[in-house]
């Protein structure tokens, strides 16, 4: 499942802009794995200094607290965030994300990857996120504030940025529900529950039965 989620509006992005302007950049190859390093041509923000920590603190709640993302991904852990800048023909060729991210207690299994578009679409040309999944390639050019969630098991790439500057935030999620089909089923049921509550005329017994089914499926499938 590939899902687009709006996580930030223009006002939020405007407040974030001064934070992004203070970031320090380094060669993106420094944060890539062995094979991915060969096809990566971009800049990566230093996330360990004050500016990087401020960006992390501003962006993480937008991601982690988003109701749609929580329903779709069922996060157990979310990786520290990376912010990348691509320009002057830079790109990130076809690659697969590492199955395990981080070290020690911070290590997680990458079930889902996400890209948050931070630059307005009109500020650059090219730079599409291309996800190759289940025999189909999908090109995504997100609006600023849009998060795209996709399986980490998919081969994906970023097309060359032929004009302007593309800035995005990326990260990975280890889900409580490791099976993608089970996650999608729970997401469908959660959407049904939200719609039933929004109508306000739902039989309480029917809604309670749905609550029970969702809770018991999570009990069956969750990896804590």
N, C-alpha and C positions, 0 to 999 in steps of 0.2 A: 504494500500500500504506500503510495506517495501522496502526501497531504500538505496543502498550503494553509497556513494559519496566520491571521493578522495579530501581531502581539504588541504593536506600538503605533501610535498616531503621530501626526505632524508635530504636535506640541511636545510629546515625549522625545521625539527624534531631535527637535530643536534644542531641548535641554541637554541632550547627549552630545551634540556637535562640539561644544568647547572641550569636553573630555577627550574626544577622539583626536582633536587638533594637537593635544599635548603628547600623543603617543610617540614612542621611539621605534624605528623600524629596522629590521635586520633581514638577511637573506632567508627566504622561506624554506630553503633546503635543509636548514638546521633543525626543523621540526618534523621532517618527513622520514618515513622508514626507508629501507634499502632500495627497493624497486621504485617507490614513489619519488624518491629523491632525484631520480634520473629524468623525470618528466615534469618536475615542479619548477616554475619560473614566476615567482611572485615575492612579495615582501610580507614579513610576519611581524606583528607588534610584539615588543617586549612586555610581557604581562607581569613580570616580577617587580617592576619599579612602581613608583607612586601612581603614575598615570595609568599604567596597566591595571593595577589593583582597583583604581577608581572606575575604570571601564568595566571590569569584571563585576564590581559591586552594583553598578547601574544596570547592567544587562541581565545578570543571572535571575533576579526576581521576575523580570518580564517573561523569561522562559519557564522557570520552574513553577511559577504560580499560575500559569495560563491554564484555564480549565479544560480547553480542548486538547492541549498537548498532554495534560495529565490523563485524560480519558483515552486518548489514542495510544500513548506510549507506556502508561503505568510505570513511571520511572522508579527504579530502586536506587540508582545512582546517576548523576549527571557529571560528566567530566568537567574539569576547568575549561574555560573558554579560550579560544584562539581568535584573533582578529587578523585578517589578511587584506593586503592592498595589491591590486593588480592593475598594471598600466603599461603603455609603450609596447604592446604586442605580447605582454606576459600572459601566461596560461597555466593550466595544470592538466597535464595529459591523463589519459585513461589509467586508472589505478583502482585498487581495492584497499579499503581501510584495514588496519591491523585488527585482528580478532580480540586482542587484549591491549588495553591502554593503561598507562600509569604503572606505578610500582607500589609494593607493600600494601598497606591497608587502603590506599587510594586506587589500587588496580581495579579495573572494571572490564566486563565483557561488552564489546560494542555490538549491541543489537540494532540500534537505530542511530543514524547520523542526521544532523540538521545544519542548515545554512540559514542565517538571518541576514537579509539584504539591508544594508545601512545606507548605501548611496542611492539617491533618486535615479530612477531608470534613465531619465533624460541626460544625466551627467556623464554617461559613457556609452560606447557602442561595443557590441560583442559581449563576451563574458557570460554567456549562457551556462547555467548548470545543466549538464547532460547526464541523465541517469539511464543506464542500460539495465532493464529489469524484465525478467520473464519474456525475453525475446523481443522486447519493444524498447526503443530509445525515446526518451521524453526530454525535450529541451525546455528549460524553465528560466525565464527572465523576470525575477520577482520585483515587486514594488518595494520601496523603502518601508521597513517595518514588517515585512512579510517573512515568516519562518517556513521553510520547506523541510518536511520530515520525510526520510526515505530509509530503506533497509541498508544497513552497513554492509550487508553481503552483496550488494549490487556494485558492479563496475560503474564508475562515474568519472566525470572530467569537467573542466571549466574551459570553454572556448576562449581563444585569444581575445584580449581587450584591444580593439583597434583604435580607439580614441577615448580620451577622458580617463577617469580613475574609478575603479570598482572597489568598494570596501564592504566586506562582509564579516560576520562572526560565525564561527563554526564550532561544533562540539558533538559529543557522543553520549548515548544513553544506554545504560544497562537496565532492561525492563524486569519487573517482577514476574512478567509473563513471557517466558522465553520463546514460545511458539508464535509465529507471526499470524497464523490463522486463528488461534485462540484470542490474540489481542484484537484482531479485526472483529471477531464475533462480539467481544465485550464492548468494543467501541460502538457497534451497531445497536446493541441493547442499551447502552448509556444514552445514545441519541434518542432512542425511543422513549426512555424514561423522562428525559428533559422535555420532549415534545408533549408527553402525556401531562406532565405537571403544568406546562405552560397553558394548555387548554383549560385547565381548571374544572372540567366536567367529568373527570375520570373516576370510575368506580374505585373507591379506596382499596377494596379487596384485590382488584386487578393490579393496582400499583404496588401493593404489598407483595403480591406473588412475584412481580417483576423484581422488586428489591431483593427478595429471597433468592431468586434464581441468579442474579448478578453476584450477590455475596457468596453463594455456594460455589459458583464457577470459579471465583477468585480463590476460594479456599482449596479447591481441587488443583488449580494450576499454578498458584503463586510459588515462587522460589524466594524464600526469605533468607 
